[in-house]
Amino acid sequence: MTSLDDLLTTFYTAKWQVTPGQAIYYREIVGNAFGLGSALFGLRRSALAWPVGIVGNVLLFTVFLGQALGNDQGTPLYGQAARQVFFLITSVYGWWRWRRNSRTTHGAAVTPHWASHRQRLVLIPGALAAVVVCFLVFRGIGAGFPVPWWYYLADSWIFVGSMLATYAMARGWVEFWLCWIAVDLVGVPELLHFGYYPSAILYAVYAAFVVWGFLVWLRISRAERPRVSGTLPAPA
């Protein structure tokens, strides 16, 4: 009888060998599917966005470490892997916040709104400084891998931009969709360059979805802005 450990091991190692030197692990496909599911729940302002996303984060963390974990998929993407850890942490906060809001309002888990000018004055310079710090850290960690300097800069922005987007989503800021667009503009070319094709394809699909999500949240933020009672409508 097959044990749970055997099933997990089989799933972890299952892959499609595209070429002798290139493999696509099925957990990359499954992990990205959970990521898309999380985005769909986020669009509907459902707290389920967070636990669904956590499953995808765990799977993708093991994928993006690549050769650092003995995978034969390719170059480790430390920014991509590190942001999965942050997603886990932020998802716990977002899950708690959205569930609390749902119980309080008996409706949608969050009311979309723009960040204040003061919040932007803190977050934007902080993000730029964080990109510089991450660039130095990632370049130091990956010194043994033959990759160009722009790889570390791209990975640094992907990591920091993803942190901003996830935190903004937890706070209900409309800007979180714009952050994801900026991340995708860098992330898709990087993933294609290093052979992470399922993730690159999903990111491209996700970019179109993010534009739609931004327009939906923008409309909701304008429609619900005059509300003063604190009562939110149920998710559409």
Helices and strands as residue ranges (DSSP letters): H 4-13, E 15-19, E 22-25, H 26-43, H 49-64, G 66-69, H 78-105, H 117-141, H 149-171, H 175-193, H 197-224
